[in-house]
């Protein structure tokens, strides 16, 4: 499964130790990604979003 080009997914918190371009939508060297789960979004976060 791939994320559509018009879809933008962002984690709740992320650490990028790289040097991405200012207009980049991708992390250069992602080191840590944090997602906060709640009862209302847990199913989406651990299935579809994780697969993408």
ModelCIF file with pLDDT and N, C-alpha, C, O atoms, coordinates in Angstrom:
data_MODEL
#
_entry.id   MODEL 
#
_entity.id                         1 
_entity.type                       polymer 
_entity.pdbx_number_of_molecules   1 
#
_entity_poly.entity_id                      1 
_entity_poly.type                           'polypeptide(L)' 
_entity_poly.nstd_linkage                   no 
_entity_poly.nstd_monomer                   no 
_entity_poly.pdbx_seq_one_letter_code       
;(UNK)(UNK)(UNK)(UNK)(UNK)(UNK)(UNK)(UNK)(UNK)(UNK)(UNK)(UNK)(UNK)(UNK)(UNK)(UNK)
(UNK)(UNK)(UNK)(UNK)(UNK)(UNK)(UNK)(UNK)(UNK)(UNK)(UNK)(UNK)(UNK)(UNK)(UNK)(UNK)
(UNK)(UNK)(UNK)(UNK)(UNK)(UNK)(UNK)(UNK)(UNK)(UNK)(UNK)(UNK)(UNK)(UNK)(UNK)(UNK)
(UNK)(UNK)(UNK)(UNK)
;
_entity_poly.pdbx_seq_one_letter_code_can   XXXXXXXXXXXXXXXXXXXXXXXXXXXXXXXXXXXXXXXXXXXXXXXXXXXX 
_entity_poly.pdbx_strand_id                 A 
#
loop_
_entity_poly_seq.entity_id 
_entity_poly_seq.num 
_entity_poly_seq.mon_id 
_entity_poly_seq.hetero 
1 1  UNK n 
1 2  UNK n 
1 3  UNK n 
1 4  UNK n 
1 5  UNK n 
1 6  UNK n 
1 7  UNK n 
1 8  UNK n 
1 9  UNK n 
1 10 UNK n 
1 11 UNK n 
1 12 UNK n 
1 13 UNK n 
1 14 UNK n 
1 15 UNK n 
1 16 UNK n 
1 17 UNK n 
1 18 UNK n 
1 19 UNK n 
1 20 UNK n 
1 21 UNK n 
1 22 UNK n 
1 23 UNK n 
1 24 UNK n 
1 25 UNK n 
1 26 UNK n 
1 27 UNK n 
1 28 UNK n 
1 29 UNK n 
1 30 UNK n 
1 31 UNK n 
1 32 UNK n 
1 33 UNK n 
1 34 UNK n 
1 35 UNK n 
1 36 UNK n 
1 37 UNK n 
1 38 UNK n 
1 39 UNK n 
1 40 UNK n 
1 41 UNK n 
1 42 UNK n 
1 43 UNK n 
1 44 UNK n 
1 45 UNK n 
1 46 UNK n 
1 47 UNK n 
1 48 UNK n 
1 49 UNK n 
1 50 UNK n 
1 51 UNK n 
1 52 UNK n 
#
_struct_asym.id          A 
_struct_asym.entity_id   1 
#
loop_
_ma_qa_metric.id 
_ma_qa_metric.mode 
_ma_qa_metric.name 
_ma_qa_metric.software_group_id 
_ma_qa_metric.type 
1 global pLDDT . pLDDT 
2 local  pLDDT . pLDDT 
#
_ma_qa_metric_global.metric_id      1 
_ma_qa_metric_global.metric_value   83.88 
_ma_qa_metric_global.model_id       1 
_ma_qa_metric_global.ordinal_id     1 
#
loop_
_ma_qa_metric_local.label_asym_id 
_ma_qa_metric_local.label_comp_id 
_ma_qa_metric_local.label_seq_id 
_ma_qa_metric_local.metric_id 
_ma_qa_metric_local.metric_value 
_ma_qa_metric_local.model_id 
_ma_qa_metric_local.ordinal_id 
A UNK 1  2 56.00 1 1  
A UNK 2  2 62.00 1 2  
A UNK 3  2 63.00 1 3  
A UNK 4  2 70.00 1 4  
A UNK 5  2 68.00 1 5  
A UNK 6  2 73.00 1 6  
A UNK 7  2 74.00 1 7  
A UNK 8  2 76.00 1 8  
A UNK 9  2 77.00 1 9  
A UNK 10 2 81.00 1 10 
A UNK 11 2 84.00 1 11 
A UNK 12 2 89.00 1 12 
A UNK 13 2 93.00 1 13 
A UNK 14 2 92.00 1 14 
A UNK 15 2 94.00 1 15 
A UNK 16 2 93.00 1 16 
A UNK 17 2 95.00 1 17 
A UNK 18 2 94.00 1 18 
A UNK 19 2 93.00 1 19 
A UNK 20 2 88.00 1 20 
A UNK 21 2 90.00 1 21 
A UNK 22 2 89.00 1 22 
A UNK 23 2 89.00 1 23 
A UNK 24 2 86.00 1 24 
A UNK 25 2 80.00 1 25 
A UNK 26 2 85.00 1 26 
A UNK 27 2 87.00 1 27 
A UNK 28 2 90.00 1 28 
A UNK 29 2 94.00 1 29 
A UNK 30 2 92.00 1 30 
A UNK 31 2 95.00 1 31 
A UNK 32 2 95.00 1 32 
A UNK 33 2 90.00 1 33 
A UNK 34 2 91.00 1 34 
A UNK 35 2 87.00 1 35 
A UNK 36 2 88.00 1 36 
A UNK 37 2 86.00 1 37 
A UNK 38 2 87.00 1 38 
A UNK 39 2 89.00 1 39 
A UNK 40 2 89.00 1 40 
A UNK 41 2 85.00 1 41 
A UNK 42 2 84.00 1 42 
A UNK 43 2 84.00 1 43 
A UNK 44 2 83.00 1 44 
A UNK 45 2 81.00 1 45 
A UNK 46 2 82.00 1 46 
A UNK 47 2 84.00 1 47 
A UNK 48 2 80.00 1 48 
A UNK 49 2 78.00 1 49 
A UNK 50 2 75.00 1 50 
A UNK 51 2 78.00 1 51 
A UNK 52 2 74.00 1 52 
#
loop_
_atom_site.group_PDB 
_atom_site.id 
_atom_site.type_symbol 
_atom_site.label_atom_id 
_atom_site.label_alt_id 
_atom_site.label_comp_id 
_atom_site.label_asym_id 
_atom_site.label_entity_id 
_atom_site.label_seq_id 
_atom_site.pdbx_PDB_ins_code 
_atom_site.Cartn_x 
_atom_site.Cartn_y 
_atom_site.Cartn_z 
_atom_site.occupancy 
_atom_site.B_iso_or_equiv 
_atom_site.pdbx_formal_charge 
_atom_site.auth_seq_id 
_atom_site.auth_comp_id 
_atom_site.auth_asym_id 
_atom_site.auth_atom_id 
_atom_site.pdbx_PDB_model_num 
ATOM 1   N N  . UNK A 1 1  ? 0.847   -1.176 0.000  1.00 56.00 ? 1  UNK A N  1 
ATOM 2   C CA . UNK A 1 1  ? 0.000   0.000  0.000  1.00 56.00 ? 1  UNK A CA 1 
ATOM 3   C C  . UNK A 1 1  ? 0.891   1.237  0.000  1.00 56.00 ? 1  UNK A C  1 
ATOM 4   O O  . UNK A 1 1  ? 1.888   1.293  0.720  1.00 56.00 ? 1  UNK A O  1 
ATOM 5   N N  . UNK A 1 2  ? 0.537   2.199  -0.787 1.00 62.00 ? 2  UNK A N  1 
ATOM 6   C CA . UNK A 1 2  ? 1.307   3.439  -0.854 1.00 62.00 ? 2  UNK A CA 1 
ATOM 7   C C  . UNK A 1 2  ? 0.397   4.619  -0.551 1.00 62.00 ? 2  UNK A C  1 
ATOM 8   O O  . UNK A 1 2  ? -0.808  4.569  -0.796 1.00 62.00 ? 2  UNK A O  1 
ATOM 9   N N  . UNK A 1 3  ? 0.974   5.652  -0.029 1.00 63.00 ? 3  UNK A N  1 
ATOM 10  C CA . UNK A 1 3  ? 0.233   6.881  0.231  1.00 63.00 ? 3  UNK A CA 1 
ATOM 11  C C  . UNK A 1 3  ? 0.056   7.618  -1.083 1.00 63.00 ? 3  UNK A C  1 
ATOM 12  O O  . UNK A 1 3  ? 1.007   7.748  -1.853 1.00 63.00 ? 3  UNK A O  1 
ATOM 13  N N  . UNK A 1 4  ? -1.142  8.099  -1.348 1.00 70.00 ? 4  UNK A N  1 
ATOM 14  C CA . UNK A 1 4  ? -1.397  8.855  -2.569 1.00 70.00 ? 4  UNK A CA 1 
ATOM 15  C C  . UNK A 1 4  ? -0.554  10.119 -2.579 1.00 70.00 ? 4  UNK A C  1 
ATOM 16  O O  . UNK A 1 4  ? -0.244  10.676 -1.526 1.00 70.00 ? 4  UNK A O  1 
ATOM 17  N N  . UNK A 1 5  ? -0.187  10.568 -3.767 1.00 68.00 ? 5  UNK A N  1 
ATOM 18  C CA . UNK A 1 5  ? 0.682   11.744 -3.872 1.00 68.00 ? 5  UNK A CA 1 
ATOM 19  C C  . UNK A 1 5  ? 0.037   12.989 -3.272 1.00 68.00 ? 5  UNK A C  1 
ATOM 20  O O  . UNK A 1 5  ? 0.745   13.905 -2.854 1.00 68.00 ? 5  UNK A O  1 
ATOM 21  N N  . UNK A 1 6  ? -1.289  13.040 -3.222 1.00 73.00 ? 6  UNK A N  1 
ATOM 22  C CA . UNK A 1 6  ? -1.982  14.195 -2.645 1.00 73.00 ? 6  UNK A CA 1 
ATOM 23  C C  . UNK A 1 6  ? -2.148  14.081 -1.132 1.00 73.00 ? 6  UNK A C  1 
ATOM 24  O O  . UNK A 1 6  ? -2.624  15.019 -0.492 1.00 73.00 ? 6  UNK A O  1 
ATOM 25  N N  . UNK A 1 7  ? -1.763  12.944 -0.552 1.00 74.00 ? 7  UNK A N  1 
ATOM 26  C CA . UNK A 1 7  ? -1.917  12.715 0.881  1.00 74.00 ? 7  UNK A CA 1 
ATOM 27  C C  . UNK A 1 7  ? -0.605  12.994 1.594  1.00 74.00 ? 7  UNK A C  1 
ATOM 28  O O  . UNK A 1 7  ? 0.465   12.587 1.143  1.00 74.00 ? 7  UNK A O  1 
ATOM 29  N N  . UNK A 1 8  ? -0.705  13.682 2.696  1.00 76.00 ? 8  UNK A N  1 
ATOM 30  C CA . UNK A 1 8  ? 0.484   13.983 3.491  1.00 76.00 ? 8  UNK A CA 1 
ATOM 31  C C  . UNK A 1 8  ? 0.303   13.384 4.873  1.00 76.00 ? 8  UNK A C  1 
ATOM 32  O O  . UNK A 1 8  ? -0.652  13.718 5.573  1.00 76.00 ? 8  UNK A O  1 
ATOM 33  N N  . UNK A 1 9  ? 1.205   12.509 5.270  1.00 77.00 ? 9  UNK A N  1 
ATOM 34  C CA . UNK A 1 9  ? 1.137   11.882 6.592  1.00 77.00 ? 9  UNK A CA 1 
ATOM 35  C C  . UNK A 1 9  ? 2.248   12.465 7.447  1.00 77.00 ? 9  UNK A C  1 
ATOM 36  O O  . UNK A 1 9  ? 3.397   12.562 7.015  1.00 77.00 ? 9  UNK A O  1 
ATOM 37  N N  . UNK A 1 10 ? 1.896   12.848 8.655  1.00 81.00 ? 10 UNK A N  1 
ATOM 38  C CA . UNK A 1 10 ? 2.877   13.382 9.590  1.00 81.00 ? 10 UNK A CA 1 
ATOM 39  C C  . UNK A 1 10 ? 2.716   12.675 10.923 1.00 81.00 ? 10 UNK A C  1 
ATOM 40  O O  . UNK A 1 10 ? 1.601   12.415 11.376 1.00 81.00 ? 10 UNK A O  1 
ATOM 41  N N  . UNK A 1 11 ? 3.830   12.371 11.537 1.00 84.00 ? 11 UNK A N  1 
ATOM 42  C CA . UNK A 1 11 ? 3.789   11.768 12.874 1.00 84.00 ? 11 UNK A CA 1 
ATOM 43  C C  . UNK A 1 11 ? 3.462   12.851 13.891 1.00 84.00 ? 11 UNK A C  1 
ATOM 44  O O  . UNK A 1 11 ? 3.521   14.043 13.591 1.00 84.00 ? 11 UNK A O  1 
ATOM 45  N N  . UNK A 1 12 ? 3.118   12.417 15.093 1.00 89.00 ? 12 UNK A N  1 
ATOM 46  C CA . UNK A 1 12 ? 2.860   13.380 16.158 1.00 89.00 ? 12 UNK A CA 1 
ATOM 47  C C  . UNK A 1 12 ? 4.151   14.065 16.602 1.00 89.00 ? 12 UNK A C  1 
ATOM 48  O O  . UNK A 1 12 ? 4.150   15.231 16.994 1.00 89.00 ? 12 UNK A O  1 
ATOM 49  N N  . UNK A 1 13 ? 5.244   13.318 16.531 1.00 93.00 ? 13 UNK A N  1 
ATOM 50  C CA . UNK A 1 13 ? 6.559   13.870 16.874 1.00 93.00 ? 13 UNK A CA 1 
ATOM 51  C C  . UNK A 1 13 ? 7.601   13.117 16.076 1.00 93.00 ? 13 UNK A C  1 
ATOM 52  O O  . UNK A 1 13 ? 7.503   11.900 15.918 1.00 93.00 ? 13 UNK A O  1 
ATOM 53  N N  . UNK A 1 14 ? 8.583   13.814 15.578 1.00 92.00 ? 14 UNK A N  1 
ATOM 54  C CA . UNK A 1 14 ? 9.646   13.163 14.829 1.00 92.00 ? 14 UNK A CA 1 
ATOM 55  C C  . UNK A 1 14 ? 10.967  13.894 15.009 1.00 92.00 ? 14 UNK A C  1 
ATOM 56  O O  . UNK A 1 14 ? 10.995  15.105 15.229 1.00 92.00 ? 14 UNK A O  1 
ATOM 57  N N  . UNK A 1 15 ? 12.053  13.152 14.913 1.00 94.00 ? 15 UNK A N  1 
ATOM 58  C CA . UNK A 1 15 ? 13.393  13.723 14.989 1.00 94.00 ? 15 UNK A CA 1 
ATOM 59  C C  . UNK A 1 15 ? 14.113  13.356 13.700 1.00 94.00 ? 15 UNK A C  1 
ATOM 60  O O  . UNK A 1 15 ? 14.233  12.178 13.364 1.00 94.00 ? 15 UNK A O  1 
ATOM 61  N N  . UNK A 1 16 ? 14.589  14.362 12.981 1.00 93.00 ? 16 UNK A N  1 
ATOM 62  C CA . UNK A 1 16 ? 15.329  14.163 11.737 1.00 93.00 ? 16 UNK A CA 1 
ATOM 63  C C  . UNK A 1 16 ? 16.746  14.662 11.962 1.00 93.00 ? 16 UNK A C  1 
ATOM 64  O O  . UNK A 1 16 ? 16.961  15.852 12.192 1.00 93.00 ? 16 UNK A O  1 
ATOM 65  N N  . UNK A 1 17 ? 17.712  13.754 11.897 1.00 95.00 ? 17 UNK A N  1 
ATOM 66  C CA . UNK A 1 17 ? 19.115  14.120 12.119 1.00 95.00 ? 17 UNK A CA 1 
ATOM 67  C C  . UNK A 1 17 ? 19.835  14.457 10.813 1.00 95.00 ? 17 UNK A C  1 
ATOM 68  O O  . UNK A 1 17 ? 21.053  14.638 10.798 1.00 95.00 ? 17 UNK A O  1 
ATOM 69  N N  . UNK A 1 18 ? 19.081  14.538 9.728  1.00 94.00 ? 18 UNK A N  1 
ATOM 70  C CA . UNK A 1 18 ? 19.676  14.867 8.444  1.00 94.00 ? 18 UNK A CA 1 
ATOM 71  C C  . UNK A 1 18 ? 19.588  16.351 8.159  1.00 94.00 ? 18 UNK A C  1 
ATOM 72  O O  . UNK A 1 18 ? 19.404  17.167 9.063  1.00 94.00 ? 18 UNK A O  1 
ATOM 73  N N  . UNK A 1 19 ? 19.724  16.686 6.888  1.00 93.00 ? 19 UNK A N  1 
ATOM 74  C CA . UNK A 1 19 ? 19.691  18.076 6.456  1.00 93.00 ? 19 UNK A CA 1 
ATOM 75  C C  . UNK A 1 19 ? 18.800  18.177 5.212  1.00 93.00 ? 19 UNK A C  1 
ATOM 76  O O  . UNK A 1 19 ? 19.297  18.393 4.107  1.00 93.00 ? 19 UNK A O  1 
ATOM 77  N N  . UNK A 1 20 ? 17.469  18.018 5.396  1.00 88.00 ? 20 UNK A N  1 
ATOM 78  C CA . UNK A 1 20 ? 16.582  18.056 4.234  1.00 88.00 ? 20 UNK A CA 1 
ATOM 79  C C  . UNK A 1 20 ? 16.482  19.471 3.663  1.00 88.00 ? 20 UNK A C  1 
ATOM 80  O O  . UNK A 1 20 ? 16.721  20.456 4.360  1.00 88.00 ? 20 UNK A O  1 
ATOM 81  N N  . UNK A 1 21 ? 16.127  19.547 2.389  1.00 90.00 ? 21 UNK A N  1 
ATOM 82  C CA . UNK A 1 21 ? 15.897  20.844 1.758  1.00 90.00 ? 21 UNK A CA 1 
ATOM 83  C C  . UNK A 1 21 ? 14.721  21.530 2.447  1.00 90.00 ? 21 UNK A C  1 
ATOM 84  O O  . UNK A 1 21 ? 13.840  20.860 2.986  1.00 90.00 ? 21 UNK A O  1 
ATOM 85  N N  . UNK A 1 22 ? 14.705  22.847 2.433  1.00 89.00 ? 22 UNK A N  1 
ATOM 86  C CA . UNK A 1 22 ? 13.651  23.607 3.104  1.00 89.00 ? 22 UNK A CA 1 
ATOM 87  C C  . UNK A 1 22 ? 12.255  23.265 2.587  1.00 89.00 ? 22 UNK A C  1 
ATOM 88  O O  . UNK A 1 22 ? 11.289  23.318 3.348  1.00 89.00 ? 22 UNK A O  1 
ATOM 89  N N  . UNK A 1 23 ? 12.135  22.918 1.307  1.00 89.00 ? 23 UNK A N  1 
ATOM 90  C CA . UNK A 1 23 ? 10.824  22.625 0.732  1.00 89.00 ? 23 UNK A CA 1 
ATOM 91  C C  . UNK A 1 23 ? 10.523  21.128 0.657  1.00 89.00 ? 23 UNK A C  1 
ATOM 92  O O  . UNK A 1 23 ? 9.552   20.722 0.019  1.00 89.00 ? 23 UNK A O  1 
ATOM 93  N N  . UNK A 1 24 ? 11.345  20.311 1.302  1.00 86.00 ? 24 UNK A N  1 
ATOM 94  C CA . UNK A 1 24 ? 11.161  18.862 1.272  1.00 86.00 ? 24 UNK A CA 1 
ATOM 95  C C  . UNK A 1 24 ? 10.004  18.441 2.171  1.00 86.00 ? 24 UNK A C  1 
ATOM 96  O O  . UNK A 1 24 ? 9.786   19.016 3.238  1.00 86.00 ? 24 UNK A O  1 
ATOM 97  N N  . UNK A 1 25 ? 9.266   17.427 1.718  1.00 80.00 ? 25 UNK A N  1 
ATOM 98  C CA . UNK A 1 25 ? 8.182   16.851 2.527  1.00 80.00 ? 25 UNK A CA 1 
ATOM 99  C C  . UNK A 1 25 ? 8.594   15.523 3.135  1.00 80.00 ? 25 UNK A C  1 
ATOM 100 O O  . UNK A 1 25 ? 7.768   14.837 3.738  1.00 80.00 ? 25 UNK A O  1 
ATOM 101 N N  . UNK A 1 26 ? 9.869   15.146 2.986  1.00 85.00 ? 26 UNK A N  1 
ATOM 102 C CA . UNK A 1 26 ? 10.370  13.886 3.517  1.00 85.00 ? 26 UNK A CA 1 
ATOM 103 C C  . UNK A 1 26 ? 11.524  14.145 4.470  1.00 85.00 ? 26 UNK A C  1 
ATOM 104 O O  . UNK A 1 26 ? 12.311  15.072 4.280  1.00 85.00 ? 26 UNK A O  1 
ATOM 105 N N  . UNK A 1 27 ? 11.610  13.308 5.501  1.00 87.00 ? 27 UNK A N  1 
ATOM 106 C CA . UNK A 1 27 ? 12.738  13.389 6.421  1.00 87.00 ? 27 UNK A CA 1 
ATOM 107 C C  . UNK A 1 27 ? 13.981  12.866 5.714  1.00 87.00 ? 27 UNK A C  1 
ATOM 108 O O  . UNK A 1 27 ? 13.909  11.895 4.960  1.00 87.00 ? 27 UNK A O  1 
ATOM 109 N N  . UNK A 1 28 ? 15.099  13.497 5.952  1.00 90.00 ? 28 UNK A N  1 
ATOM 110 C CA . UNK A 1 28 ? 16.359  13.104 5.333  1.00 90.00 ? 28 UNK A CA 1 
ATOM 111 C C  . UNK A 1 28 ? 16.959  11.895 6.047  1.00 90.00 ? 28 UNK A C  1 
ATOM 112 O O  . UNK A 1 28 ? 17.341  10.915 5.407  1.00 90.00 ? 28 UNK A O  1 
ATOM 113 N N  . UNK A 1 29 ? 17.039  11.969 7.362  1.00 94.00 ? 29 UNK A N  1 
ATOM 114 C CA . UNK A 1 29 ? 17.539  10.864 8.191  1.00 94.00 ? 29 UNK A CA 1 
ATOM 115 C C  . UNK A 1 29 ? 16.657  10.736 9.431  1.00 94.00 ? 29 UNK A C  1 
ATOM 116 O O  . UNK A 1 29 ? 17.052  11.146 10.523 1.00 94.00 ? 29 UNK A O  1 
ATOM 117 N N  . UNK A 1 30 ? 15.446  10.158 9.259  1.00 92.00 ? 30 UNK A N  1 
ATOM 118 C CA . UNK A 1 30 ? 14.557  10.035 10.423 1.00 92.00 ? 30 UNK A CA 1 
ATOM 119 C C  . UNK A 1 30 ? 15.187  9.130  11.483 1.00 92.00 ? 30 UNK A C  1 
ATOM 120 O O  . UNK A 1 30 ? 15.614  8.014  11.187 1.00 92.00 ? 30 UNK A O  1 
ATOM 121 N N  . UNK A 1 31 ? 15.236  9.618  12.699 1.00 95.00 ? 31 UNK A N  1 
ATOM 122 C CA . UNK A 1 31 ? 15.860  8.886  13.796 1.00 95.00 ? 31 UNK A CA 1 
ATOM 123 C C  . UNK A 1 31 ? 14.826  8.379  14.791 1.00 95.00 ? 31 UNK A C  1 
ATOM 124 O O  . UNK A 1 31 ? 14.997  7.312  15.380 1.00 95.00 ? 31 UNK A O  1 
ATOM 125 N N  . UNK A 1 32 ? 13.761  9.138  14.976 1.00 95.00 ? 32 UNK A N  1 
ATOM 126 C CA . UNK A 1 32 ? 12.713  8.744  15.911 1.00 95.00 ? 32 UNK A CA 1 
ATOM 127 C C  . UNK A 1 32 ? 11.371  9.240  15.386 1.00 95.00 ? 32 UNK A C  1 
ATOM 128 O O  . UNK A 1 32 ? 11.256  10.372 14.916 1.00 95.00 ? 32 UNK A O  1 
ATOM 129 N N  . UNK A 1 33 ? 10.352  8.374  15.472 1.00 90.00 ? 33 UNK A N  1 
ATOM 130 C CA . UNK A 1 33 ? 8.993   8.739  15.085 1.00 90.00 ? 33 UNK A CA 1 
ATOM 131 C C  . UNK A 1 33 ? 8.073   8.316  16.221 1.00 90.00 ? 33 UNK A C  1 
ATOM 132 O O  . UNK A 1 33 ? 8.130   7.177  16.684 1.00 90.00 ? 33 UNK A O  1 
ATOM 133 N N  . UNK A 1 34 ? 7.225   9.239  16.667 1.00 91.00 ? 34 UNK A N  1 
ATOM 134 C CA . UNK A 1 34 ? 6.320   8.965  17.786 1.00 91.00 ? 34 UNK A CA 1 
ATOM 135 C C  . UNK A 1 34 ? 4.881   9.190  17.322 1.00 91.00 ? 34 UNK A C  1 
ATOM 136 O O  . UNK A 1 34 ? 4.567   10.229 16.741 1.00 91.00 ? 34 UNK A O  1 
ATOM 137 N N  . UNK A 1 35 ? 4.025   8.233  17.575 1.00 87.00 ? 35 UNK A N  1 
ATOM 138 C CA . UNK A 1 35 ? 2.591   8.356  17.322 1.00 87.00 ? 35 UNK A CA 1 
ATOM 139 C C  . UNK A 1 35 ? 1.855   8.182  18.645 1.00 87.00 ? 35 UNK A C  1 
ATOM 140 O O  . UNK A 1 35 ? 2.134   7.246  19.395 1.00 87.00 ? 35 UNK A O  1 
ATOM 141 N N  . UNK A 1 36 ? 0.931   9.068  18.926 1.00 88.00 ? 36 UNK A N  1 
ATOM 142 C CA . UNK A 1 36 ? 0.114   8.982  20.132 1.00 88.00 ? 36 UNK A CA 1 
ATOM 143 C C  . UNK A 1 36 ? -1.192  8.289  19.747 1.00 88.00 ? 36 UNK A C  1 
ATOM 144 O O  . UNK A 1 36 ? -1.914  8.753  18.865 1.00 88.00 ? 36 UNK A O  1 
ATOM 145 N N  . UNK A 1 37 ? -1.482  7.193  20.407 1.00 86.00 ? 37 UNK A N  1 
ATOM 146 C CA . UNK A 1 37 ? -2.693  6.430  20.110 1.00 86.00 ? 37 UNK A CA 1 
ATOM 147 C C  . UNK A 1 37 ? -3.785  6.732  21.119 1.00 86.00 ? 37 UNK A C  1 
ATOM 148 O O  . UNK A 1 37 ? -3.532  6.871  22.316 1.00 86.00 ? 37 UNK A O  1 
ATOM 149 N N  . UNK A 1 38 ? -5.000  6.831  20.611 1.00 87.00 ? 38 UNK A N  1 
ATOM 150 C CA . UNK A 1 38 ? -6.160  6.992  21.478 1.00 87.00 ? 38 UNK A CA 1 
ATOM 151 C C  . UNK A 1 38 ? -7.194  5.974  21.019 1.00 87.00 ? 38 UNK A C  1 
ATOM 152 O O  . UNK A 1 38 ? -7.070  5.422  19.926 1.00 87.00 ? 38 UNK A O  1 
ATOM 153 N N  . UNK A 1 39 ? -8.202  5.717  21.826 1.00 89.00 ? 39 UNK A N  1 
ATOM 154 C CA . UNK A 1 39 ? -9.220  4.740  21.427 1.00 89.00 ? 39 UNK A CA 1 
ATOM 155 C C  . UNK A 1 39 ? -9.892  5.098  20.098 1.00 89.00 ? 39 UNK A C  1 
ATOM 156 O O  . UNK A 1 39 ? -10.333 4.202  19.379 1.00 89.00 ? 39 UNK A O  1 
ATOM 157 N N  . UNK A 1 40 ? -9.979  6.378  19.759 1.00 89.00 ? 40 UNK A N  1 
ATOM 158 C CA . UNK A 1 40 ? -10.659 6.779  18.531 1.00 89.00 ? 40 UNK A CA 1 
ATOM 159 C C  . UNK A 1 40 ? -9.792  6.678  17.284 1.00 89.00 ? 40 UNK A C  1 
ATOM 160 O O  . UNK A 1 40 ? -10.333 6.575  16.183 1.00 89.00 ? 40 UNK A O  1 
ATOM 161 N N  . UNK A 1 41 ? -8.470  6.704  17.412 1.00 85.00 ? 41 UNK A N  1 
ATOM 162 C CA . UNK A 1 41 ? -7.628  6.654  16.215 1.00 85.00 ? 41 UNK A CA 1 
ATOM 163 C C  . UNK A 1 41 ? -6.708  5.440  16.158 1.00 85.00 ? 41 UNK A C  1 
ATOM 164 O O  . UNK A 1 41 ? -5.986  5.270  15.176 1.00 85.00 ? 41 UNK A O  1 
ATOM 165 N N  . UNK A 1 42 ? -6.714  4.607  17.166 1.00 84.00 ? 42 UNK A N  1 
ATOM 166 C CA . UNK A 1 42 ? -5.773  3.487  17.242 1.00 84.00 ? 42 UNK A CA 1 
ATOM 167 C C  . UNK A 1 42 ? -5.889  2.542  16.046 1.00 84.00 ? 42 UNK A C  1 
ATOM 168 O O  . UNK A 1 42 ? -4.870  2.137  15.486 1.00 84.00 ? 42 UNK A O  1 
ATOM 169 N N  . UNK A 1 43 ? -7.100  2.186  15.650 1.00 84.00 ? 43 UNK A N  1 
ATOM 170 C CA . UNK A 1 43 ? -7.278  1.265  14.531 1.00 84.00 ? 43 UNK A CA 1 
ATOM 171 C C  . UNK A 1 43 ? -6.652  1.788  13.252 1.00 84.00 ? 43 UNK A C  1 
ATOM 172 O O  . UNK A 1 43 ? -5.984  1.037  12.542 1.00 84.00 ? 43 UNK A O  1 
ATOM 173 N N  . UNK A 1 44 ? -6.855  3.056  12.945 1.00 83.00 ? 44 UNK A N  1 
ATOM 174 C CA . UNK A 1 44 ? -6.280  3.676  11.753 1.00 83.00 ? 44 UNK A CA 1 
ATOM 175 C C  . UNK A 1 44 ? -4.756  3.750  11.840 1.00 83.00 ? 44 UNK A C  1 
ATOM 176 O O  . UNK A 1 44 ? -4.058  3.440  10.874 1.00 83.00 ? 44 UNK A O  1 
ATOM 177 N N  . UNK A 1 45 ? -4.248  4.159  12.992 1.00 81.00 ? 45 UNK A N  1 
ATOM 178 C CA . UNK A 1 45 ? -2.803  4.351  13.167 1.00 81.00 ? 45 UNK A CA 1 
ATOM 179 C C  . UNK A 1 45 ? -2.013  3.055  13.021 1.00 81.00 ? 45 UNK A C  1 
ATOM 180 O O  . UNK A 1 45 ? -0.929  3.056  12.438 1.00 81.00 ? 45 UNK A O  1 
ATOM 181 N N  . UNK A 1 46 ? -2.542  1.952  13.543 1.00 82.00 ? 46 UNK A N  1 
ATOM 182 C CA . UNK A 1 46 ? -1.767  0.696  13.530 1.00 82.00 ? 46 UNK A CA 1 
ATOM 183 C C  . UNK A 1 46 ? -2.081  -0.199 12.332 1.00 82.00 ? 46 UNK A C  1 
ATOM 184 O O  . UNK A 1 46 ? -1.498  -1.274 12.194 1.00 82.00 ? 46 UNK A O  1 
ATOM 185 N N  . UNK A 1 47 ? -2.998  0.236  11.467 1.00 84.00 ? 47 UNK A N  1 
ATOM 186 C CA . UNK A 1 47 ? -3.285  -0.565 10.267 1.00 84.00 ? 47 UNK A CA 1 
ATOM 187 C C  . UNK A 1 47 ? -2.920  0.229  9.017  1.00 84.00 ? 47 UNK A C  1 
ATOM 188 O O  . UNK A 1 47 ? -1.833  0.053  8.467  1.00 84.00 ? 47 UNK A O  1 
ATOM 189 N N  . UNK A 1 48 ? -3.818  1.098  8.567  1.00 80.00 ? 48 UNK A N  1 
ATOM 190 C CA . UNK A 1 48 ? -3.598  1.815  7.313  1.00 80.00 ? 48 UNK A CA 1 
ATOM 191 C C  . UNK A 1 48 ? -2.383  2.733  7.350  1.00 80.00 ? 48 UNK A C  1 
ATOM 192 O O  . UNK A 1 48 ? -1.543  2.676  6.452  1.00 80.00 ? 48 UNK A O  1 
ATOM 193 N N  . UNK A 1 49 ? -2.275  3.567  8.360  1.00 78.00 ? 49 UNK A N  1 
ATOM 194 C CA . UNK A 1 49 ? -1.166  4.532  8.406  1.00 78.00 ? 49 UNK A CA 1 
ATOM 195 C C  . UNK A 1 49 ? 0.174   3.818  8.524  1.00 78.00 ? 49 UNK A C  1 
ATOM 196 O O  . UNK A 1 49 ? 1.146   4.215  7.882  1.00 78.00 ? 49 UNK A O  1 
ATOM 197 N N  . UNK A 1 50 ? 0.235   2.776  9.333  1.00 75.00 ? 50 UNK A N  1 
ATOM 198 C CA . UNK A 1 50 ? 1.473   2.021  9.499  1.00 75.00 ? 50 UNK A CA 1 
ATOM 199 C C  . UNK A 1 50 ? 1.876   1.350  8.182  1.00 75.00 ? 50 UNK A C  1 
ATOM 200 O O  . UNK A 1 50 ? 3.055   1.330  7.830  1.00 75.00 ? 50 UNK A O  1 
ATOM 201 N N  . UNK A 1 51 ? 0.897   0.804  7.458  1.00 78.00 ? 51 UNK A N  1 
ATOM 202 C CA . UNK A 1 51 ? 1.192   0.150  6.174  1.00 78.00 ? 51 UNK A CA 1 
ATOM 203 C C  . UNK A 1 51 ? 1.730   1.127  5.143  1.00 78.00 ? 51 UNK A C  1 
ATOM 204 O O  . UNK A 1 51 ? 2.591   0.783  4.334  1.00 78.00 ? 51 UNK A O  1 
ATOM 205 N N  . UNK A 1 52 ? 1.207   2.361  5.182  1.00 74.00 ? 52 UNK A N  1 
ATOM 206 C CA . UNK A 1 52 ? 1.669   3.373  4.231  1.00 74.00 ? 52 UNK A CA 1 
ATOM 207 C C  . UNK A 1 52 ? 3.088   3.768  4.528  1.00 74.00 ? 52 UNK A C  1 
ATOM 208 O O  . UNK A 1 52 ? 3.652   4.613  3.832  1.00 74.00 ? 52 UNK A O  1 
#
